[in-house]
Amino acid sequence: MLTIQEYFDTLRGKSIAVIGMGVSNTPLIRMMLRAGLKGTVCDKAPREKISEQARELESLGARLRLGPDYLTKLYKFDLIFRTPGLSPNTPELKEAVEHGSVLTSEMELFFQLCPCTLVGVTGSDGKTTTTTIIAELLKKAGRTVHVGGNIGHPLLAEADTIRPTDWA
């Protein structure tokens, strides 16, 4: 199983886009930039709305594509990390994949790198409550549990510290 750094090493020389500067992607963006990768961050928000975050990411080396045209010409990227709220069936993403871009997400990368048993909770209502209950049951059973995902706490930055005997 690869570490995060080993995975990032495989991306050297590739053009990378990260769509969305939200909770799940911002730690991924910071990690990539600090690992020396170049990346373009695409977000529909105008600069005025996210100026502080935009300045921070630019200071780390990110190129930004903000506003209504944030999804244009995605086919120029080798690898695209999409935000959880953007369907992979979005026409611009489908076009990029048809041109050879690899489409993935922060969560999918975590699944690839995480060495332990994963419990996934999906649905439209009750995910956080259900996740919390499962985590508490596992903790009571003596397990080390890492709680996160698309509920406000991405686990990717912790993947290298998770042990095979843990649960996420």
C-alpha positions in Angstrom: 0.0 0.0 0.0 1.3 3.4 -1.0 1.8 6.3 1.5 0.5 9.7 0.6 4.0 10.9 -0.3 4.6 7.9 -2.5 1.3 8.6 -4.3 2.2 12.2 -4.8 5.5 11.1 -6.2 3.7 9.3 -8.9 2.0 12.5 -9.9 5.2 14.5 -10.7 5.0 16.1 -14.1 1.3 15.6 -14.4 -1.2 18.5 -14.8 -3.7 18.4 -11.9 -6.9 20.1 -11.3 -8.8 20.1 -8.0 -12.5 21.2 -8.3 -13.8 22.8 -5.2 -12.1 24.6 -2.3 -14.5 23.2 0.3 -13.9 21.2 3.5 -12.8 17.9 1.8 -10.6 19.3 -0.9 -8.7 22.1 0.9 -6.5 19.7 3.0 -5.8 17.7 -0.2 -4.8 20.9 -2.0 -2.5 22.0 0.8 -0.9 18.6 1.0 -0.3 18.4 -2.8 1.2 21.9 -2.9 3.5 21.3 0.1 4.6 18.1 -1.6 5.9 20.2 -4.5 3.1 19.4 -6.9 1.7 22.0 -9.2 -2.1 22.3 -9.3 -5.0 24.4 -10.6 -7.8 24.9 -8.1 -11.2 25.4 -9.8 -14.1 26.8 -7.8 -17.4 28.5 -8.9 -17.1 31.1 -6.1 -15.8 34.5 -7.2 -12.5 35.7 -5.7 -14.3 38.3 -3.6 -16.1 35.5 -1.7 -13.0 33.4 -1.0 -10.2 36.0 -1.1 -8.4 34.9 2.1 -8.4 31.2 1.1 -7.4 32.2 -2.5 -4.4 34.2 -1.2 -3.3 31.3 1.0 -3.4 28.7 -1.8 -1.7 31.0 -4.2 1.0 31.6 -1.7 1.6 27.8 -1.7 1.8 27.8 -5.5 -1.7 27.1 -6.6 -3.1 28.5 -9.8 -6.8 29.5 -9.4 -9.7 29.3 -11.9 -12.6 31.0 -10.2 -16.1 32.1 -11.1 -18.6 30.9 -13.7 -16.0 29.5 -16.1 -14.3 27.3 -13.5 -15.1 24.1 -15.4 -13.9 25.1 -18.9 -11.2 23.1 -20.7 -10.8 20.5 -17.9 -9.8 18.1 -20.7 -6.3 19.7 -20.6 -5.6 18.1 -17.2 -4.1 14.6 -16.7 -5.8 14.2 -13.3 -9.0 15.8 -11.9 -10.1 15.6 -8.2 -13.8 16.5 -8.1 -15.7 17.8 -5.1 -18.3 15.4 -3.7 -21.1 17.7 -4.7 -20.2 17.7 -8.4 -21.6 14.8 -10.4 -19.1 12.8 -12.5 -21.8 13.0 -15.2 -21.3 16.8 -15.5 -20.7 17.4 -19.2 -17.3 19.1 -18.7 -16.1 16.1 -16.6 -17.4 13.6 -19.1 -15.6 15.5 -21.9 -12.4 15.5 -19.9 -12.6 11.7 -19.3 -13.3 11.1 -23.0 -10.1 13.0 -23.7 -8.1 10.9 -21.3 -8.2 12.7 -18.0 -8.4 10.5 -14.9 -11.3 11.5 -12.7 -11.0 10.8 -8.9 -11.8 12.5 -5.6 -10.2 13.1 -2.2 -12.4 10.3 -0.8 -11.5 7.8 -3.5 -7.8 8.6 -2.8 -8.3 8.0 0.9 -9.9 4.6 0.1 -6.8 3.7 -1.9 -4.3 4.7 0.8 -6.2 3.7 4.0 -4.8 0.4 5.3 -7.6 -0.5 7.7 -11.2 -1.7 7.5 -13.6 0.9 6.2 -17.2 1.4 7.1 -19.2 3.5 4.6 -22.4 5.2 5.4 -24.5 6.6 2.5 -27.9 8.1 2.1 -29.7 11.4 2.2 -30.5 11.7 5.9 -28.9 10.5 9.1 -25.4 9.8 7.9 -23.6 11.7 10.7 -25.8 10.2 13.4 -25.3 6.6 12.0 -21.6 7.2 11.6 -21.3 8.4 15.2 -23.3 5.4 16.5 -21.1 2.9 14.6 -17.9 4.6 15.8 -19.1 4.5 19.4 -20.0 0.8 19.1 -16.5 0.1 17.7 -14.8 2.1 20.4 -16.8 0.3 23.1 -15.5 -3.0 21.5 -11.9 -1.7 22.0 -11.2 -0.7 18.5 -9.3 2.4 17.4 -11.7 4.4 15.2 -11.1 7.3 12.8 -14.3 9.2 12.0 -14.6 11.4 9.0 -15.4 11.6 5.4 -18.0 13.9 3.8 -19.3 14.9 7.2 -16.9 17.8 7.9 -13.7 16.0 8.7 -11.7 14.5 5.8 -9.4 11.7 6.8 -6.9 11.8 4.0 -4.3 13.9 6.0 -4.4 11.1 8.6 -4.1 8.1 6.3 -0.4 7.6 7.0 -1.0 7.4 10.7 -3.8 4.8 10.5 -2.9 1.3 11.4 -4.2 -1.8 9.6 -5.9 -2.9 12.8 -7.9 0.4 13.1 -11.3 1.1 11.7 -12.3 4.2 9.7 
